[in-house]
Amino acid sequence: MVRFLKRSYIYLVFAFLYMPIAVLMVYSFNDSRSRGVWGGFTLRWYVELFQDRTIMSSLYSTLFIGATAAVIATIIGTLAAIGIHNSKGIQKKLIMNVTYLPVLNPEIVTAISLMILFVFAKVRFGYLTLLLAHITFNIPYVILSVLPKLRQLNKHLYEAALDLGCTPAGALWKVIVPEIMPGIITGLLLAFTLSIDDFVISFFTTGSGVSTLSITIYSMARQGIKPTLNALSTIMFTFVLVLLIIVNVRQAREERKERSGKNGSKKISPYRTEFGDA
């Protein structure tokens, strides 16, 4: 009975979370503009979506800002994570606390702070301010994605690469980076997803003529929900779902490789001694 109640509770929670999304996806194929009437199956809202210049312009801006910010934030965040990992004592604790602050800080505070900073620096609001803002709030997430992989590394790996003739830059690029690549890719995908999803920071740091999808959807929703928004939301949800599946599959493969490697290292022939085969 207890097991049945636990399962029912889990199913109820998932139904509460995903039923609205399922309804939205179903009505994106509804031929009627009314959400209370089913007018038959159609794809015309998807056709109208790709013919809407405002939405398409916002989509291009969102993808450009998201991809550029994710790549730059991943490079900076990976180098910062390596530096933090090699730090010691109070300095390391202080930097980690500073890294956690943007993650725990409310987005509205970060957005207003960045807006005031750009006004103080007399930077014209537009693509540049939007890109800088997205890079700024993505860096801590990349750092927190890469640090666990650095902690799993053998601490003598870098020194061994130097002893074998690698330069410091060569050891970093050829030895350390491949070992922490799963964490780097996870941070890159997370930064890209967060950049696409962000509204508050984008709203306060964008300029006239520059609009992301979240800002465009907010402006259109104030005039009433159009069926094209259902189609757009369905595409975005499917895209993010595919990204999450890719990340989870990669992590599962890495875990299986690590487990198989550990199990393989333990399987030693009973006829083998430390001096060779018996």
Buried (B, 14 or more C-beta within 10 A) or exposed (E): EEEEEEEEEEEEEEEEEEEEEEEBBEBBBBBEEEEEEEEEEBEEBBEBBEEBEEBEBBBEBBBBBBBBBBBBBBBBBBBBBBEBBEBEEEEBEEBBEEBEEBEEEEBEEBBBBBBEBBEEEEBEBBBBBBBBBBBBBBBBBBBBBBBEBBEEBEEEEBEEBEEEEBEEEEBBEEBBEEBBBBBBBBBBBBBBBBBBBBBBBBBBBBBEEBBBBBBBBBEBEEEEBBBBBBBBBBBBBEEBEEBEEEBEEBBEEBEEEEEEEEEEEEEEEEEEEEEEEE
